[in-house]
Amino acid sequence: MKQFKGKKVVLVGNGAVGSSYAFSMINQGICDEFVIIDLDKKKVNGDVMDLNHGTVYGPSPIKVKAGEYKDCNDADLVVICAGAAQKPGETRLDLVAKNMKIFKSIVDEIMRSGFDGIFLIATNPVDVLTYATMKFSGLPKERVIGSGTILDTARFRYLLSEEFDVAPQSVHANIIGEHGDSELPVWSHANIAGKPLRSIIEQDDSRKHRVEEIFVQTRDAAYEIIEAKGATYYGVAMGLMRITKAILNNQDVVLTVSAYLEGEYGHEGVYIGVPALINRSGIKEVIEIPLDEEETSLFNHSVKVLKDIQYPFEKDF
């Protein structure tokens, strides 16, 4: 991996998610240079002007510019938000065939530039496309990261915080597995303000049904949001910003991202949402938390769902 002096981020895909991510990045002042690449160059130019004007009120001076794939040569991080969007009634996994072709052309262009940094993938189905990006790019697994279940975990923590009337930051609970219908909550490690969630439920059995409903709300939130406004973008943009911050600031923080398994949780050859230690090198370590019997079974199923989807495309890698 190249040793870069600054903090340069290139965004590929300036749609709803990409532009929301750009806005989050400028507001947080995380990078030194932010480059936007998209086929719609007119919109990119407009967004670049708009964002640069806003940097006056940001926490630090960031140079925002429209770019080409050659700008990836000295980038520390390339974030891909490009691809076909999820339509009402369509699952994330329905998108795979369309977006696989798009990703092949994008990743090939990026690697031709001489890029040797870290990829962060947001496009759905994110787990499968992150796997494809590793294969297409030839980069080490630790330098290809998917947004995974970072948004699902945020939704889960928020809904639990509402139920128990505490700040989301005082809720520690993860969603792991596929970013999609086969994801699962890790009830065995969830705690509310330091108290194990299961012990809280044991003391008040009326809570049991409610927390199960909260998981369903978490899992299906995207469908509700898409039905209401056509797409989800603010939440995932904030999640991408958080991952970016962890990478560029070398934070050694644990986040639920899509990481490549090589024996962890008893599986290999798949990208899937799990807790992982993130720093300037990318994924420093996959954190293997002990799962109970039911959680293990559900996680195994989620792995199978993803492998069944990616298997027909293995010949293309």
Solvent accessible surface area in square Angstrom, and as a share of the most:
residue,aa,sasa,rsa
1,M,81,0.36
2,K,75,0.32
3,Q,166,0.74
4,F,45,0.19
5,K,213,0.90
6,G,37,0.35
7,K,64,0.27
8,K,20,0.08
9,V,0,0.00
10,V,0,0.00
11,L,0,0.00
12,V,4,0.02
13,G,4,0.04
14,N,2,0.01
15,G,41,0.40
16,A,47,0.37
17,V,35,0.20
18,G,0,0.00
19,S,31,0.20
20,S,16,0.10
21,Y,0,0.00
22,A,1,0.00
23,F,129,0.54
24,S,11,0.07
25,M,0,0.00
26,I,9,0.04
27,N,80,0.41
28,Q,77,0.34
29,G,19,0.18
30,I,11,0.06
31,C,3,0.02
32,D,77,0.40
33,E,48,0.21
34,F,0,0.00
35,V,0,0.00
36,I,0,0.00
37,I,11,0.06
38,D,37,0.19
39,L,178,0.88
40,D,73,0.38
41,K,112,0.47
42,K,177,0.75
43,K,89,0.38
44,V,4,0.02
45,N,78,0.40
46,G,37,0.36
47,D,32,0.16
48,V,17,0.10
49,M,118,0.53
50,D,98,0.51
51,L,19,0.10
52,N,41,0.21
53,H,119,0.53
54,G,36,0.35
55,T,23,0.13
56,V,114,0.65
57,Y,197,0.75
58,G,25,0.24
59,P,89,0.56
60,S,41,0.26
61,P,125,0.78
62,I,9,0.04
63,K,122,0.52
64,V,1,0.00
65,K,66,0.28
66,A,44,0.34
67,G,12,0.11
68,E,81,0.37
69,Y,55,0.21
70,K,150,0.64
71,D,22,0.11
72,C,0,0.00
73,N,63,0.32
74,D,72,0.37
75,A,0,0.00
76,D,1,0.01
77,L,0,0.00
78,V,0,0.00
79,V,0,0.00
80,I,0,0.00
81,C,21,0.12
82,A,19,0.15
83,G,37,0.35
84,A,29,0.22
85,A,72,0.56
86,Q,21,0.09
87,K,126,0.53
88,P,89,0.56
89,G,81,0.78
90,E,29,0.13
91,T,47,0.27
92,R,7,0.03
93,L,30,0.15
94,D,81,0.42
95,L,2,0.01
96,V,13,0.08
97,A,54,0.42
98,K,85,0.36
99,N,0,0.00
100,M,8,0.04
101,K,162,0.69
102,I,63,0.32
103,F,0,0.00
104,K,82,0.35
105,S,63,0.41
106,I,12,0.06
107,V,0,0.00
108,D,38,0.20
109,E,68,0.31
110,I,0,0.00
111,M,51,0.23
112,R,173,0.63
113,S,22,0.14
114,G,33,0.31
115,F,5,0.02
116,D,36,0.19
117,G,0,0.00
118,I,0,0.00
119,F,0,0.00
120,L,0,0.00
121,I,0,0.00
122,A,11,0.08
123,T,12,0.07
124,N,33,0.17
125,P,4,0.02
126,V,1,0.01
127,D,4,0.02
128,V,1,0.00
129,L,0,0.00
130,T,0,0.00
131,Y,10,0.04
132,A,0,0.00
133,T,0,0.00
134,M,22,0.10
135,K,82,0.35
136,F,29,0.12
137,S,15,0.09
138,G,66,0.63
139,L,16,0.08
140,P,56,0.35
141,K,71,0.30
142,E,58,0.26
143,R,21,0.08
144,V,0,0.00
145,I,0,0.00
146,G,0,0.00
147,S,5,0.03
148,G,2,0.02
149,T,0,0.00
150,I,17,0.09
151,L,16,0.08
152,D,1,0.00
153,T,12,0.07
154,A,54,0.42
155,R,28,0.10
156,F,0,0.00
157,R,69,0.25
158,Y,113,0.43
159,L,33,0.17
160,L,0,0.00
161,S,4,0.02
162,E,111,0.50
163,E,46,0.21
164,F,26,0.11
165,D,131,0.68
166,V,47,0.27
167,A,54,0.42
168,P,49,0.31
169,Q,133,0.59
170,S,42,0.27
171,V,0,0.00
172,H,101,0.45
173,A,6,0.05
174,N,43,0.22
175,I,0,0.00
176,I,0,0.00
177,G,0,0.00
178,E,6,0.03
179,H,15,0.07
180,G,1,0.01
181,D,71,0.37
182,S,15,0.10
183,E,8,0.04
184,L,2,0.01
185,P,7,0.04
186,V,1,0.01
187,W,48,0.17
188,S,42,0.27
189,H,81,0.36
190,A,3,0.02
191,N,37,0.19
192,I,7,0.03
193,A,61,0.47
194,G,61,0.59
195,K,129,0.55
196,P,79,0.50
197,L,0,0.00
198,R,100,0.36
199,S,38,0.24
200,I,30,0.15
201,I,22,0.11
202,E,142,0.64
203,Q,157,0.70
204,D,58,0.30
205,D,106,0.55
206,S,88,0.57
207,R,69,0.25
208,K,98,0.42
209,H,120,0.54
210,R,75,0.27
211,V,3,0.02
212,E,75,0.34
213,E,68,0.31
214,I,0,0.00
215,F,28,0.12
216,V,66,0.38
217,Q,80,0.36
218,T,0,0.00
219,R,67,0.24
220,D,47,0.24
221,A,17,0.13
222,A,3,0.02
223,Y,61,0.23
224,E,130,0.58
225,I,57,0.29
226,I,9,0.05
227,E,132,0.59
228,A,87,0.67
229,K,93,0.39
230,G,41,0.39
231,A,29,0.23
232,T,30,0.17
233,Y,47,0.18
234,Y,146,0.55
235,G,36,0.34
236,V,15,0.09
237,A,1,0.01
238,M,98,0.44
239,G,9,0.09
240,L,0,0.00
241,M,12,0.05
242,R,76,0.28
243,I,0,0.00
244,T,0,0.00
245,K,62,0.26
246,A,0,0.00
247,I,0,0.00
248,L,7,0.03
249,N,61,0.31
250,N,84,0.43
251,Q,66,0.29
252,D,67,0.35
253,V,39,0.23
254,V,71,0.41
255,L,25,0.13
256,T,7,0.04
257,V,0,0.00
258,S,0,0.00
259,A,0,0.00
260,Y,36,0.14
261,L,0,0.00
262,E,102,0.46
263,G,41,0.40
264,E,43,0.19
265,Y,26,0.10
266,G,66,0.63
267,H,37,0.17
268,E,111,0.50
269,G,22,0.21
270,V,1,0.00
271,Y,1,0.00
272,I,0,0.00
273,G,0,0.00
274,V,0,0.00
275,P,2,0.01
276,A,0,0.00
277,L,29,0.15
278,I,0,0.00
279,N,15,0.08
280,R,61,0.22
281,S,54,0.35
282,G,0,0.00
283,I,14,0.07
284,K,120,0.51
285,E,92,0.41
286,V,19,0.11
287,I,46,0.24
288,E,97,0.43
289,I,30,0.15
290,P,100,0.63
291,L,35,0.18
292,D,44,0.23
293,E,155,0.70
294,E,119,0.53
295,E,4,0.02
296,T,56,0.32
297,S,68,0.44
298,L,76,0.38
299,F,2,0.01
300,N,60,0.31
301,H,98,0.44
302,S,0,0.00
303,V,4,0.02
304,K,123,0.52
305,V,33,0.19
306,L,1,0.00
307,K,72,0.30
308,D,78,0.40
309,I,47,0.24
310,Q,5,0.02
311,Y,163,0.62
312,P,73,0.46
313,F,37,0.15
314,E,64,0.29
315,K,171,0.73
316,D,71,0.37
317,F,63,0.26
